[in-house]
Amino acid sequence: MQTEVFIAGAGLAGLSLAASLQKQGIDYWLAEARDRIGGRILSADFGDDDNACGVADLGPSWIWPGQANIAALLNELELGVFDQYSSGRLVYEDELGQVRRDLDYSSMGGSLRIDGGVARVTDKLAATLDSNAIHLSHRVCAIHKDKDGYLVDLVHPGGTLQVAARRVVLAIPPRLIADLIKFEPTLPEAIMQEMNSVPTWMGGHAKLFAFYEEPFWRAQGLSGDGISRRGPLMEIHDACAPNPGRGALFGFVGLAAGSALRKPSRLIDDAVRQLEKMYGAAAANPLEVTLKDWAMEEFTATEADQIITQHPPYGLPSGMATLADKGLLFASTEMAPQFGGFIEGALEASRDVLARL
């Protein structure tokens, strides 16, 4: 098997790069370790046809005005956006569990959501690609440098495979690269240290969604925004569709990964009790609750990512950048110098790699 450009990772960065190469007539081979496309972008429908609850963005939720790459892509794919609901008061819970509902403050006002869920972007982008060039459940385990480029070893449900490529693009988080891929010859220790030093965005995060018959908090003059110093949900937002029938709230979990309090059954019970306390009795009986713990995802987080971090500074480390001259490039959102960690960052990193290619 031979190709011009081998891409590892069918998240937004990898798919975007593949689409650009395809438009230019450049041969590529796209491998994804998961059995689905999207990477950290994941949207799921909940409920059945007779009792649909809505779409939950289990990965990233928002984009913002001024992010030119995602704006252009949404226009190209004919996808719409709507404003994050932010009308009304914020609910605040302090360390002692005392609740206030009188704060005129919007924590996510001005942010935008993608109509139908963020995964519509990756789904529609993938639909533009040659289906024969996308290979799911194919994990890169080793990369060998040779005189013509690289030999990439993969494992898949049917066995093993080797792909020869002039250039290789790794559109996956640097810590996963260091943790899961063997390089021959071995990369310099300083570069391996650089990879391990880059926190995986969302690597330690978990998100919980609760669906209700209706967005009852809006009638109470609440925006759905909530901040808690007690938890288990530390930050809560309205997650309804643009013209909601059902109601939905989602929250970021503030407990350490691996904690006994973060076990799904315990966490869901505790979170529903917290929502009841913060938003009132109507929050006590959700139609459905779902939890996505990214720290438990083999192809998202490493052991070093188990700690929840604030948004770190991102960008391509200098040592890793030197490998581009040898045909080895990096394109995850963590590599973006301006919007690292965001949806826009994945496209920014993809654009920068395309320029180097």
C-alpha positions as CSV (number, residue, x, y, z in Angstrom):
1,M,0.0,0.0,0.0
2,Q,1.5,3.4,-1.0
3,T,0.3,7.0,-0.9
4,E,1.7,10.5,-1.1
5,V,0.4,11.7,2.3
6,F,-0.6,9.5,5.2
7,I,-2.9,11.1,7.8
8,A,-3.5,9.6,11.2
9,G,-6.7,10.9,12.9
10,A,-10.1,11.5,11.3
11,G,-11.1,14.3,13.6
12,L,-11.9,17.7,12.2
13,A,-8.2,18.5,11.5
14,G,-7.5,15.2,9.7
15,L,-10.8,15.4,7.7
16,S,-10.2,19.0,6.7
17,L,-6.6,18.3,5.6
18,A,-7.9,15.3,3.5
19,A,-10.5,17.4,1.9
20,S,-7.9,20.1,0.9
21,L,-5.6,17.4,-0.5
22,Q,-8.4,15.8,-2.5
23,K,-9.3,19.2,-4.0
24,Q,-5.7,19.6,-5.2
25,G,-5.5,16.0,-6.6
26,I,-3.0,14.9,-4.0
27,D,-3.2,11.2,-3.0
28,Y,-3.8,10.6,0.7
29,W,-4.6,7.7,3.1
30,L,-6.6,8.5,6.2
31,A,-6.4,6.2,9.2
32,E,-8.6,6.5,12.3
33,A,-8.1,4.3,15.4
34,R,-11.7,4.7,16.5
35,D,-14.6,2.9,14.7
36,R,-16.1,6.3,13.9
37,I,-15.0,9.7,12.5
38,G,-15.0,12.9,14.4
39,G,-12.4,12.3,17.2
40,R,-13.3,14.6,20.1
41,I,-16.3,15.9,18.1
42,L,-19.2,13.7,19.0
43,S,-22.9,14.5,18.8
44,A,-25.6,12.0,19.8
45,D,-29.4,11.9,19.5
46,F,-31.3,10.9,22.6
47,G,-34.8,9.5,22.9
48,D,-36.7,7.7,20.2
49,D,-38.8,8.8,17.2
50,D,-41.9,9.1,19.4
51,N,-40.1,10.8,22.3
52,A,-37.1,12.6,20.9
53,C,-35.1,14.5,23.5
54,G,-32.6,16.2,21.3
55,V,-29.0,16.3,20.2
56,A,-26.2,16.4,22.8
57,D,-22.7,17.7,21.8
58,L,-20.7,15.4,24.0
59,G,-17.4,17.0,22.8
60,P,-17.0,20.7,22.0
61,S,-20.2,22.8,21.9
62,W,-19.3,26.3,20.7
63,I,-17.7,28.5,18.1
64,W,-17.3,32.3,18.2
65,P,-17.6,35.3,15.9
66,G,-14.2,36.1,14.3
67,Q,-13.2,32.5,13.8
68,A,-12.7,32.7,10.1
69,N,-11.9,29.1,9.2
70,I,-14.9,27.5,10.8
71,A,-17.1,30.3,9.4
72,A,-15.9,29.6,5.9
73,L,-16.3,25.8,6.3
74,L,-19.9,26.1,7.6
75,N,-20.7,28.3,4.7
76,E,-19.2,25.8,2.3
77,L,-21.1,22.9,3.9
78,E,-24.3,25.0,4.1
79,L,-24.7,24.6,7.9
80,G,-26.3,27.1,10.2
81,V,-25.5,28.5,13.6
82,F,-27.6,29.9,16.4
83,D,-26.8,32.0,19.5
84,Q,-26.2,30.2,22.8
85,Y,-29.2,31.0,25.0
86,S,-28.1,33.5,27.6
87,S,-31.2,35.5,28.5
88,G,-31.9,35.6,32.2
89,R,-30.1,35.2,35.5
90,L,-27.2,32.9,36.4
91,V,-27.5,30.3,39.3
92,Y,-24.6,30.3,41.7
93,E,-23.8,27.6,44.3
94,D,-21.1,28.4,46.8
95,E,-18.7,26.0,48.6
96,L,-21.3,25.4,51.4
97,G,-24.1,24.6,48.9
98,Q,-26.0,27.8,49.4
99,V,-27.7,28.8,46.1
100,R,-28.3,32.3,44.6
101,R,-30.5,32.9,41.5
102,D,-30.3,36.7,41.3
103,L,-27.1,37.2,39.4
104,D,-27.5,39.2,36.1
105,Y,-24.5,37.6,34.4
106,S,-24.1,35.4,31.3
107,S,-21.1,33.2,31.3
108,M,-21.3,32.2,27.6
109,G,-23.2,35.1,26.0
110,G,-22.0,35.8,22.4
111,S,-21.0,32.2,21.7
112,L,-22.5,30.2,18.9
113,R,-23.7,26.7,18.4
114,I,-24.0,24.7,15.2
115,D,-27.6,23.8,14.3
116,G,-28.1,20.0,14.6
117,G,-24.8,19.4,16.5
118,V,-21.1,19.9,15.9
119,A,-20.8,16.4,14.3
120,R,-22.8,17.6,11.3
121,V,-19.6,19.4,10.3
122,T,-17.4,16.3,10.4
123,D,-20.2,14.1,8.9
124,K,-20.7,16.4,5.9
125,L,-17.0,16.9,5.5
126,A,-16.3,13.2,5.5
127,A,-19.1,12.7,2.9
128,T,-17.1,14.9,0.5
129,L,-14.1,12.5,0.7
130,D,-13.3,9.3,-1.3
131,S,-14.8,6.6,1.0
132,N,-12.0,4.3,-0.1
133,A,-9.4,6.6,1.5
134,I,-10.9,6.5,5.0
135,H,-9.9,3.6,7.1
136,L,-11.7,3.2,10.5
137,S,-10.4,1.0,13.4
138,H,-6.9,1.3,12.0
139,R,-4.4,2.3,14.7
140,V,-0.9,3.5,14.0
141,C,1.5,1.5,16.1
142,A,4.9,2.3,14.5
143,I,6.4,4.7,12.0
144,H,9.7,3.9,10.2
145,K,11.8,6.4,8.3
146,D,13.3,5.2,5.1
147,K,15.0,6.8,2.1
148,D,11.7,7.5,0.2
149,G,9.7,8.7,3.2
150,Y,8.0,6.6,5.8
151,L,6.6,3.1,6.4
152,V,3.6,3.2,8.7
153,D,2.6,0.1,10.6
154,L,-1.1,-0.2,11.6
155,V,-3.2,-2.7,13.5
156,H,-6.9,-3.3,12.6
157,P,-9.5,-5.9,13.3
158,G,-8.3,-8.1,10.5
159,G,-4.6,-8.1,11.4
160,T,-1.8,-5.7,10.5
161,L,-1.0,-3.5,7.5
162,Q,1.9,-1.3,6.3
163,V,1.5,1.9,4.3
164,A,4.3,3.6,2.5
165,A,4.1,7.4,2.3
166,R,6.3,10.3,1.3
167,R,5.0,12.4,4.1
168,V,3.1,11.6,7.4
169,V,0.7,14.0,9.2
170,L,-0.3,13.1,12.8
171,A,-3.6,14.8,13.4
172,I,-3.9,13.4,17.0
173,P,-2.9,14.9,20.4
174,P,0.9,14.9,21.0
175,R,0.7,12.9,24.2
176,L,-1.1,10.1,22.4
177,I,1.6,10.1,19.8
178,A,4.3,9.7,22.4
179,D,2.3,7.1,24.3
180,L,1.0,4.9,21.4
181,I,3.4,5.2,18.5
182,K,6.9,3.7,18.2
183,F,9.4,5.6,16.0
184,E,12.3,4.0,14.1
185,P,14.8,5.6,14.4
186,T,13.8,6.9,17.8
187,L,12.9,10.6,17.9
188,P,15.2,12.8,20.0
189,E,14.4,12.8,23.7
190,A,13.8,16.5,23.7
191,I,11.1,16.1,21.1
192,M,9.5,13.3,23.0
193,Q,9.5,15.6,26.1
194,E,7.8,18.3,24.0
195,M,5.0,15.9,23.0
196,N,4.5,14.8,26.6
197,S,4.4,18.4,27.8
198,V,1.4,19.4,25.7
199,P,-1.9,18.8,27.6
200,T,-4.6,17.1,25.6
201,W,-7.6,19.4,25.3
202,M,-10.6,17.8,26.9
203,G,-8.4,14.9,28.1
204,G,-9.5,15.2,31.7
205,H,-13.0,16.4,31.1
206,A,-16.4,14.8,31.4
207,K,-19.8,16.3,30.3
208,L,-23.2,15.4,31.6
209,F,-26.5,16.1,29.9
210,A,-30.0,16.1,31.4
211,F,-33.1,16.2,29.2
212,Y,-36.5,17.5,30.3
213,E,-40.0,17.8,29.0
214,E,-39.4,21.6,28.5
215,P,-36.9,24.3,29.4
216,F,-38.6,25.1,32.6
217,W,-35.8,27.4,33.8
218,R,-36.5,29.9,31.1
219,A,-40.0,30.5,32.5
220,Q,-38.3,31.3,35.8
221,G,-36.1,34.0,34.3
222,L,-33.0,31.8,34.3
223,S,-30.6,31.5,31.4
224,G,-29.6,28.0,32.3
225,D,-26.0,29.2,33.1
226,G,-24.8,27.9,36.5
227,I,-21.6,28.1,38.4
228,S,-20.9,25.8,41.4
229,R,-18.0,25.8,43.8
230,R,-19.4,22.5,45.3
231,G,-20.1,20.2,42.3
232,P,-20.1,17.6,41.0
233,L,-21.0,19.9,38.0
234,M,-18.9,23.0,38.2
235,E,-20.2,24.9,35.1
236,I,-23.7,24.4,33.6
237,H,-25.4,25.7,30.5
238,D,-28.7,25.6,28.5
239,A,-28.3,22.9,25.8
240,C,-31.6,23.3,24.0
241,A,-32.2,23.3,20.3
242,P,-33.0,26.7,18.6
243,N,-36.8,26.2,18.9
244,P,-36.9,23.9,21.9
245,G,-39.7,21.5,22.5
246,R,-37.7,19.5,25.0
247,G,-35.4,21.1,27.5
248,A,-31.7,20.2,28.0
249,L,-29.0,21.3,30.5
250,F,-25.4,20.2,30.3
251,G,-22.6,20.5,32.8
252,F,-18.8,20.1,33.0
253,V,-17.8,17.6,35.7
254,G,-15.3,19.1,38.2
255,L,-14.2,15.8,39.9
256,A,-10.8,14.3,39.3
257,A,-10.7,11.5,36.8
258,G,-10.6,8.1,38.5
259,S,-12.3,9.4,41.6
260,A,-14.9,7.1,43.2
261,L,-17.3,10.1,43.0
262,R,-16.9,10.1,39.2
263,K,-18.1,6.6,38.7
264,P,-21.1,7.0,36.3
265,S,-23.9,5.7,38.5
266,R,-22.8,7.8,41.5
267,L,-22.0,10.8,39.5
268,I,-25.4,10.8,37.6
269,D,-27.3,10.5,40.9
270,D,-25.3,13.3,42.5
271,A,-25.6,15.6,39.5
272,V,-29.4,15.2,39.3
273,R,-29.6,16.1,43.0
274,Q,-27.4,19.1,42.4
275,L,-29.5,20.3,39.4
276,E,-32.6,20.0,41.6
277,K,-31.0,22.1,44.3
278,M,-29.8,24.8,41.8
279,Y,-32.8,24.9,39.4
280,G,-35.7,23.7,41.5
281,A,-38.0,20.7,41.8
282,A,-38.6,20.5,38.1
283,A,-35.0,19.4,37.6
284,A,-35.4,16.3,39.8
285,N,-36.9,14.0,37.1
286,P,-35.1,14.3,33.8
287,L,-36.4,12.2,30.8
288,E,-32.9,11.0,30.2
289,V,-29.3,11.6,31.5
290,T,-26.2,10.8,29.7
291,L,-22.5,11.1,30.7
292,K,-19.4,11.3,28.5
293,D,-16.1,10.9,30.3
294,W,-13.3,11.8,27.9
295,A,-10.6,10.8,30.4
296,M,-11.7,7.2,30.0
297,E,-11.3,7.3,26.2
298,E,-8.3,5.3,25.0
299,F,-7.8,7.4,21.9
300,T,-8.2,10.8,23.7
301,A,-6.5,10.8,27.0
302,T,-3.3,9.5,28.5
303,E,-2.5,9.1,32.2
304,A,-1.0,12.5,32.2
305,D,-4.3,14.0,31.1
306,Q,-6.3,12.8,34.1
307,I,-6.0,16.2,35.8
308,I,-8.6,18.8,34.7
309,T,-6.6,21.9,33.5
310,Q,-7.6,25.4,32.6
311,H,-7.1,26.4,29.0
312,P,-3.3,26.2,28.5
313,P,-1.2,28.1,25.9
314,Y,-0.9,26.0,22.7
315,G,1.1,26.0,19.5
316,L,3.6,23.8,17.7
317,P,6.7,23.3,19.9
318,S,10.0,24.2,18.2
319,G,11.5,20.7,18.2
320,M,8.4,19.1,16.7
321,A,8.4,21.8,14.0
322,T,11.8,20.8,12.8
323,L,10.4,17.4,11.8
324,A,8.4,19.0,9.0
325,D,11.6,19.2,6.9
326,K,11.8,15.4,7.2
327,G,8.2,15.0,6.1
328,L,6.7,14.4,9.6
329,L,4.0,17.0,10.5
330,F,1.5,17.5,13.4
331,A,-2.0,18.8,13.0
332,S,-4.1,18.4,16.1
333,T,-5.9,21.5,17.6
334,E,-3.2,21.7,20.3
335,M,-0.7,22.7,17.5
336,A,-2.7,25.9,16.6
337,P,-0.9,29.1,17.7
338,Q,-4.1,31.2,18.0
339,F,-7.1,29.0,18.7
340,G,-5.5,25.9,20.2
341,G,-8.0,23.7,21.9
342,F,-11.0,25.1,19.9
343,I,-12.8,23.8,16.9
344,E,-11.2,26.7,15.0
345,G,-7.8,25.5,16.2
346,A,-8.2,22.1,14.5
347,L,-8.8,24.0,11.2
348,E,-6.0,26.4,11.9
349,A,-3.6,23.5,12.5
350,S,-4.8,21.8,9.3
351,R,-4.3,24.9,7.3
352,D,-0.8,25.4,8.6
353,V,0.2,21.8,7.8
354,L,-1.3,22.2,4.3
355,A,1.0,25.2,3.7
356,R,4.0,23.1,4.7
357,L,3.0,20.2,2.5
